[in-house]
Amino acid sequence: MHKYSKNLNKVIYRASIVNPINSSRCSFYKDGGLLIDNGVIEEVNCFDNVLKNASPDVPVIELNGVISPGFVDVHLHWVQYKVKGLYSGELLTWLRESIWPEESHYVDVELATSAARNFYDDLLRAGTVMGLSYSSPHAHATQIAIDLMRGDWVVGNVLMGINAPNYLTDFSLHDSDTLKAFMSNIDLRHYAVTPRFAPNLSQFQLKALGEIAIDSGVIIQTHLAESREEVEWVRKLFPEADNYTDVYDRAGLLGRKTVLGHCIEMSDSEWRCLAERGCWVAHCPTSNEALGNRRMPLEKLREYNIPYALATDIGAGPSHSMLHVLQRFLSLHRDAGVNIDHEDALYRATLAGAEAMGRGLIAGNLCAGKRADFILLPGMGPRDHWAGWLEDCISGSMSELETRPLGTWLGGKKVS
């Protein structure tokens, strides 16, 4: 390993490199080189070619392992991180009895600050460098999550005005004027309009949020059709709507900047609607499994060509590790007879998430001109093909997978 000055702008990292290009293609270099200039990728190729094209004074750092893009998690609740995996059961009961009381604690600024620091530290340790996060209803908790972020995150305070405890709705910014005032003082590149889910807002309130999101150009994130009980509740609350998806569509909340969590109990007309609007789906296999929901029908996403990316959905999801999500994603769908290749799986955990966030041109994989956000995973050993190596990487217990990455880099600098 060559030592180099921290003031130098350029460096070459040498290791095996696996790099998803799209859902069906992945570049692999057994002996790869990653040339970084001031935090931005300049070239990725076989090491000899990168070295040949670089100036002779560019230092080389040899890493023992496999370089991969950092993971992207497009649906999680950072304010549920401390209780991830501790509670289960039917979705609505789980929310009322366990999760909403937990989120009420984030009225405490010191608690929120400590929790945010711990959350980002642990996510980086597990190899996650960016994502979409739900906060509690409290404005200050969302501000803390944005101010303390490590990596590239989009955060939204959950908006909920009805059918929930006063200890949460009293702090919600679902009133249009209040929400607009809050948004005027934050960096909208890192903010999402976040209706918790349809039952927590009236049709009038949902429509007002849709108008604010469109006017501001921010991402919209919410939940859709996670369980049968939830779908039935929505049907009773919104009898004028054709279905759950139609509730959001009438409110103007569906579009290319919309990321919808779960999407399990859906009709064909709803899938068609999502396809026509260009929405993204956040697929959360570990959460669905933990709460006893049905398997998300991946076949329907493919049939209607709906884009999707993977997510942990902590705290329903029991682990913050995207390696664990990949493990369960492949296992659950394969057991149901659905074919998934390794290229598609790795893409859904990295570049697809960046694309869902609108960051696909600047992040998500290891291409020239993008941020040098990457992780180092254990080496391939005698394997000659990276697919078998990926299977090895995602094998093991949750705790093993959470600490499997050997290091995480943001902008070319090691941070974990």
BELTAFEN-V387803 format. One record per residue. OMEGA is omega in radians with two decimals (NA if undefined). BURIAL is b if it has 9 or more other C-alpha atoms within 8 Angstrom, else e. D_CENTER is the distance of its C-alpha to the mean C-alpha in Angstrom with 1 decimal. Layout:
# BELTAFEN-V387803
OMEGA|BURIAL|D_CENTER ; OMEGA|BURIAL|D_CENTER
This chain:
# BELTAFEN-V387803
3.11|e|33.8 ; 3.04|e|35.0 ; -3.12|e|34.7 ; 3.13|e|34.0 ; 3.09|e|34.2 ; -3.13|e|31.1 ; 3.13|e|32.6 ; -3.09|e|32.4 ; -3.02|b|29.9 ; 3.07|b|29.7 ; 3.04|b|28.9 ; 2.99|b|28.4 ; -3.12|b|26.3 ; 3.11|b|27.9 ; 2.90|b|26.3 ; -3.09|b|25.3 ; 3.01|b|22.3 ; -2.96|b|20.0 ; 3.12|b|18.3 ; 3.13|b|16.5 ; 3.04|b|18.2 ; -3.05|b|17.2 ; -3.10|b|16.9 ; -3.07|e|20.4 ; 3.10|b|21.1 ; 3.08|b|20.4 ; 3.13|b|22.7 ; 3.09|b|24.0 ; 3.12|b|26.5 ; 3.04|b|28.3 ; -3.00|b|29.7 ; 3.08|b|27.3 ; 3.12|b|27.4 ; -3.13|b|24.7 ; -3.09|b|26.6 ; 3.11|b|25.0 ; 3.08|b|26.8 ; 3.06|e|25.9 ; -3.11|b|22.2 ; -3.14|b|21.9 ; 3.09|b|22.2 ; 3.13|b|25.7 ; 2.97|b|26.1 ; -3.03|b|24.8 ; 2.98|b|27.5 ; -2.98|b|29.8 ; -3.08|b|31.0 ; 3.14|e|34.6 ; 3.12|e|33.7 ; 3.14|b|31.4 ; -3.14|b|34.2 ; -3.08|e|36.8 ; -3.08|e|35.1 ; 3.04|e|34.4 ; -3.07|e|37.1 ; -3.11|e|39.0 ; 3.12|e|38.1 ; -3.11|b|34.3 ; 3.12|b|33.5 ; 3.05|b|31.9 ; 3.13|b|29.6 ; -3.12|b|29.7 ; -3.12|b|26.8 ; -3.13|e|27.4 ; -3.11|b|24.5 ; 3.08|b|22.0 ; 3.08|b|19.9 ; 2.98|b|16.5 ; 3.03|b|13.8 ; -3.11|b|11.3 ; 3.10|b|8.1 ; -3.09|b|4.7 ; -2.97|b|1.9 ; 3.08|b|2.0 ; 3.05|b|4.7 ; 3.13|b|6.7 ; -3.05|b|10.1 ; -3.14|b|11.2 ; 3.03|b|14.8 ; -3.02|b|14.8 ; -3.07|b|14.0 ; -3.11|e|17.8 ; -3.13|b|18.4 ; 3.08|b|15.6 ; -3.09|b|17.6 ; -3.09|e|20.8 ; 3.09|b|21.3 ; -3.12|b|21.3 ; -3.13|e|23.4 ; -2.96|e|23.4 ; -3.02|b|20.5 ; 3.08|e|22.7 ; 3.10|b|24.9 ; 3.11|b|22.0 ; -3.02|b|20.8 ; -3.00|b|24.3 ; -3.03|e|25.6 ; -2.95|b|22.9 ; 3.13|b|19.8 ; 3.04|b|21.5 ; 3.11|b|24.1 ; -3.11|b|21.5 ; 3.14|b|19.8 ; -3.13|b|23.4 ; -3.06|e|23.8 ; 2.90|b|21.6 ; -3.14|b|24.6 ; -3.07|e|25.7 ; -3.12|b|24.8 ; 3.10|e|25.6 ; -3.12|b|23.5 ; -3.13|b|20.5 ; 3.12|b|21.1 ; -3.12|e|21.6 ; -3.14|b|18.5 ; 3.13|b|16.2 ; -3.13|b|17.9 ; 3.12|e|17.5 ; -3.09|b|13.8 ; 3.10|b|13.1 ; -3.08|b|15.9 ; 3.11|e|14.6 ; 3.10|b|11.0 ; 3.12|b|12.9 ; -3.14|b|15.4 ; 3.04|b|13.1 ; 3.13|b|12.0 ; -3.02|b|8.5 ; 3.14|b|9.4 ; 3.11|b|6.8 ; 3.12|b|3.9 ; -3.02|b|5.0 ; 2.99|b|7.3 ; 3.04|b|10.5 ; 2.98|b|13.6 ; 3.12|b|17.1 ; -3.01|b|19.6 ; -3.11|b|21.3 ; -3.07|b|21.3 ; 3.11|e|22.0 ; 3.09|b|19.0 ; 3.11|b|16.7 ; 3.11|b|18.9 ; -3.14|b|18.8 ; 3.11|b|15.0 ; -3.08|b|15.3 ; -3.05|e|18.5 ; -3.03|e|17.5 ; 3.02|b|14.1 ; -2.95|b|14.1 ; -3.08|e|12.0 ; -3.05|b|10.5 ; 2.96|b|8.8 ; -3.00|b|9.4 ; 3.06|b|10.8 ; 3.03|b|13.1 ; -3.09|b|15.9 ; -3.09|b|16.3 ; -3.02|b|19.4 ; -3.07|b|21.9 ; -3.07|b|25.6 ; 3.06|b|27.2 ; 3.12|e|27.2 ; -3.11|b|25.8 ; 3.10|e|27.6 ; -3.11|e|29.2 ; 2.99|e|27.8 ; -3.08|b|24.4 ; 3.13|b|25.7 ; -3.13|e|28.1 ; -3.07|b|25.4 ; 3.14|b|23.3 ; -3.07|b|23.5 ; 3.03|b|23.7 ; -3.00|e|27.1 ; -3.09|b|26.8 ; 3.14|e|29.0 ; 3.13|b|27.3 ; 3.13|b|23.8 ; 3.13|b|25.2 ; 3.10|e|26.9 ; -3.10|b|23.8 ; -3.13|b|21.9 ; -3.07|e|24.9 ; 3.14|e|24.5 ; 3.11|e|20.9 ; -3.04|e|19.1 ; 3.04|e|17.6 ; -3.09|e|15.5 ; -3.10|b|13.3 ; 3.07|b|13.9 ; 2.95|b|12.9 ; -2.88|b|15.7 ; 2.94|b|14.5 ; -3.06|b|17.1 ; 2.93|b|16.4 ; -2.97|b|17.9 ; -3.09|b|21.1 ; -3.10|b|23.5 ; -3.11|b|22.9 ; 3.05|b|24.3 ; 3.09|b|27.3 ; 3.10|b|27.4 ; 3.14|e|28.9 ; 3.11|b|26.2 ; -3.14|b|23.4 ; 3.11|b|25.5 ; 3.10|b|25.8 ; 3.09|b|22.1 ; 3.13|b|21.8 ; 3.11|b|24.5 ; -3.13|b|23.0 ; 3.14|b|19.7 ; -3.12|e|21.7 ; -3.09|e|24.1 ; 3.14|e|21.6 ; -3.10|e|19.4 ; 3.05|b|16.1 ; 3.00|b|13.0 ; 3.06|b|13.5 ; 3.09|b|11.1 ; -3.14|b|12.9 ; 3.13|b|13.7 ; 2.93|b|16.1 ; -3.13|b|18.6 ; -3.11|b|17.1 ; 3.14|b|20.6 ; 3.12|e|24.2 ; 3.11|e|25.3 ; -3.14|b|22.8 ; 3.13|b|23.9 ; 3.09|e|27.5 ; 3.12|b|27.0 ; 3.13|b|25.6 ; -3.14|b|28.6 ; -3.11|e|31.0 ; -3.07|e|29.5 ; -3.06|b|29.4 ; -3.13|e|32.4 ; -3.11|e|32.7 ; 3.12|b|29.4 ; -3.11|e|29.5 ; -3.11|e|26.4 ; -3.12|b|23.1 ; -3.13|b|21.5 ; 3.07|b|24.7 ; 3.13|b|24.3 ; -3.10|b|21.3 ; 3.10|b|23.1 ; -3.12|e|26.2 ; -3.12|b|24.4 ; -3.08|b|23.1 ; -3.11|b|19.4 ; 3.12|b|18.6 ; -3.07|b|18.1 ; 3.08|e|16.2 ; -3.14|b|14.0 ; 3.09|b|13.2 ; -3.01|b|10.0 ; -3.13|b|11.4 ; 2.94|b|10.3 ; 3.11|b|12.5 ; -3.09|b|15.5 ; -3.05|b|17.9 ; -2.98|b|21.3 ; 3.03|e|21.8 ; 3.12|e|25.0 ; 3.13|e|25.7 ; 3.10|e|26.4 ; 3.08|b|22.9 ; 3.12|b|21.3 ; 3.12|b|23.7 ; 3.13|b|22.8 ; 3.12|b|19.1 ; -3.13|b|20.3 ; -3.12|e|22.9 ; 3.14|b|20.6 ; -3.10|b|18.0 ; 3.00|b|15.0 ; 3.03|b|11.7 ; 3.01|b|10.7 ; -3.09|b|7.6 ; -3.02|b|9.5 ; -3.01|b|9.6 ; -3.10|b|12.7 ; 3.09|b|13.3 ; 3.12|b|13.2 ; -3.14|b|15.5 ; -3.07|b|17.7 ; -3.11|b|18.0 ; 3.09|b|19.0 ; 3.08|e|21.3 ; 3.12|b|19.9 ; 3.03|e|20.8 ; 3.07|b|19.0 ; -3.05|b|16.8 ; -3.14|e|19.3 ; 3.14|e|17.7 ; -3.14|e|21.1 ; 3.06|e|20.9 ; 3.14|b|17.8 ; -3.13|e|19.9 ; -3.08|e|23.1 ; 3.08|b|21.9 ; 3.13|e|19.9 ; -3.12|b|16.8 ; 3.13|b|13.7 ; 3.07|b|10.6 ; -3.06|b|7.5 ; -3.09|b|6.6 ; -3.13|b|4.9 ; -3.02|b|7.3 ; 2.96|b|8.4 ; 0.13|b|10.5 ; 2.98|b|13.3 ; 3.02|b|14.2 ; -3.02|b|12.4 ; -3.09|b|14.9 ; 3.08|b|13.1 ; -3.10|b|10.3 ; 3.05|b|11.0 ; 3.00|b|9.1 ; 3.08|b|12.7 ; 3.08|b|13.6 ; 3.11|b|11.1 ; 3.13|b|12.7 ; -3.08|b|16.0 ; 3.09|b|15.8 ; -3.13|b|14.4 ; -3.08|b|17.4 ; -3.07|e|19.8 ; -3.10|b|19.4 ; 3.09|b|19.7 ; 3.11|b|22.4 ; 3.12|e|24.3 ; 3.11|e|24.4 ; 3.14|e|25.8 ; -3.12|b|22.8 ; 3.06|e|22.9 ; 3.11|b|19.8 ; -3.05|e|20.5 ; 3.11|e|18.9 ; -3.13|b|18.2 ; -3.10|b|16.1 ; -3.11|b|14.2 ; 3.08|b|13.4 ; -3.08|b|12.6 ; 3.14|b|9.9 ; -3.07|b|8.1 ; -3.00|b|8.8 ; 3.14|b|10.6 ; 3.12|b|9.5 ; 3.09|b|6.0 ; 3.10|b|8.3 ; 3.10|b|10.7 ; 3.14|b|8.8 ; -3.07|b|8.6 ; -3.10|e|12.2 ; -3.01|b|12.1 ; -3.14|b|13.2 ; -3.07|e|16.6 ; -3.06|e|16.0 ; 3.02|b|13.1 ; 3.02|b|11.3 ; -2.98|b|14.5 ; 3.14|b|17.9 ; -3.11|b|20.1 ; 3.13|b|22.8 ; -3.13|e|22.0 ; 3.07|b|18.4 ; 3.14|b|17.2 ; 3.07|b|18.1 ; -3.07|b|14.9 ; 3.12|b|15.5 ; 3.05|b|16.0 ; 3.12|b|19.2 ; -3.12|b|19.4 ; -3.04|b|22.8 ; -3.04|b|25.3 ; -3.05|b|26.4 ; -3.09|e|29.9 ; -3.08|e|32.3 ; 3.12|e|29.8 ; -3.14|e|30.3 ; -3.01|e|27.3 ; -3.12|b|23.7 ; 3.09|e|22.8 ; 3.08|e|24.8 ; 3.13|b|23.3 ; 3.10|b|19.8 ; 3.08|e|21.3 ; -3.08|e|22.8 ; -3.08|b|19.6 ; 3.09|b|17.8 ; 3.11|e|21.1 ; -3.10|e|21.9 ; 3.10|e|21.0 ; -3.09|b|17.9 ; 3.09|e|19.5 ; -3.11|e|20.5 ; 3.14|b|17.1 ; -3.14|b|15.6 ; -3.10|b|18.3 ; 3.10|b|18.8 ; -3.11|b|17.5 ; 3.13|b|20.6 ; 3.12|b|19.3 ; -3.14|b|16.6 ; 3.01|b|17.6 ; -3.11|b|16.5 ; 3.10|b|18.8 ; -3.14|b|21.0 ; -3.13|e|21.6 ; -3.08|e|21.0 ; 3.13|e|19.3 ; NA|e|18.9
